[in-house]
């Protein structure tokens, strides 16, 4: 399975192009543009599993740096500042990792696009 099995290739391209410049990545904008903010929890979990390279059940800092490249091979790596901001926004329990969590029908962490 690839990202384009779950998300429109044109939406991915638009999202990647919007954050080509260093330090231009916006998590909320990216999630909205690629259509993740409109996906169901099971669909979001599938995307999360594709991003979780080591299959630990979490997305750690080193995996976040390559976040854009998981959507498009030619995309840039996130800067240290972007990675830190992404991690801080999605780390709901302060353990330095991002998980997909659904509680009482409301998504938290990665699922929210923070």
C-alpha positions in Angstrom: 0.0 0.0 0.0 1.2 3.5 -0.8 0.0 7.0 0.2 -1.7 7.4 -3.1 -3.9 4.4 -2.3 -5.4 6.5 0.6 -4.8 10.1 -0.6 -5.1 11.8 -3.9 -1.8 12.2 -5.7 -2.7 15.8 -6.7 -3.4 16.7 -3.1 -0.1 15.3 -2.0 1.7 17.2 -4.7 0.0 20.5 -3.7 0.9 19.9 0.0 4.5 19.1 -0.8 4.9 22.1 -3.1 3.4 24.4 -0.4 6.3 23.5 2.0 9.3 23.4 -0.4 11.0 26.2 1.3 13.0 25.6 4.5 10.9 26.2 7.7 7.7 26.6 5.7 6.0 23.3 6.9 2.7 23.8 8.7 1.3 20.6 10.2 -2.4 21.8 10.1 -2.1 23.1 6.6 -0.4 19.9 5.4 -3.0 17.6 7.0 -5.8 19.7 5.5 -4.3 19.9 2.0 -3.5 16.2 1.7 -7.0 15.3 3.0 -5.9 13.6 6.2 -8.2 15.9 8.3 -11.2 14.4 6.5 -10.2 10.7 6.9 -11.7 8.2 9.2 -9.7 6.9 12.2 -9.0 3.6 10.4 -7.7 5.4 7.3 -5.5 7.7 9.5 -4.2 4.6 11.2 -3.1 3.2 7.8 -1.2 6.3 7.0 0.4 6.4 10.4 1.6 2.8 10.0 3.2 3.8 6.7 5.1 6.6 8.5 6.1 4.3 11.4 9.2 3.0 9.7 10.4 0.8 12.6 6.9 -0.5 13.3 7.2 0.5 17.0 3.7 1.8 17.1 5.0 5.4 17.5 6.5 8.0 15.2 9.8 9.2 16.7 11.9 12.3 15.9 14.1 10.6 13.3 11.0 9.4 11.5 9.4 12.9 11.6 12.4 14.4 9.9 11.6 12.2 6.9 7.8 12.8 7.1 7.5 14.7 3.8 9.6 12.1 2.0 7.1 9.4 2.9 4.5 11.3 0.9 6.8 12.1 -2.0 10.3 10.7 -2.6 11.7 14.0 -3.9 10.5 16.0 -0.9 12.9 17.7 1.5 13.6 16.6 5.1 12.0 18.6 7.8 14.3 21.1 9.5 15.2 20.6 13.2 12.8 23.4 14.1 10.0 21.9 12.1 10.6 18.4 13.5 10.7 19.7 17.1 7.4 21.7 16.6 5.7 18.7 15.0 6.8 16.4 17.9 5.7 18.9 20.5 2.3 19.3 18.8 1.7 15.6 18.4 3.2 14.2 21.6 0.2 14.0 23.8 1.8 12.3 26.9 5.3 13.9 26.9 7.2 10.7 26.1 8.9 12.1 23.0 6.9 10.0 20.6 3.7 10.4 18.6 1.0 7.8 18.7 -2.4 7.5 17.0 -5.0 7.6 19.7 -8.7 7.6 19.6 -10.6 8.3 22.8 -14.4 8.5 23.0 -14.6 8.9 19.2 -12.3 11.9 19.2 -8.9 11.6 17.6 -5.8 12.8 19.5 -2.1 13.0 18.7 -1.3 12.3 15.0 -4.9 11.8 14.1 -5.8 15.5 14.8 -3.2 17.0 12.5 -2.5 19.0 15.6 
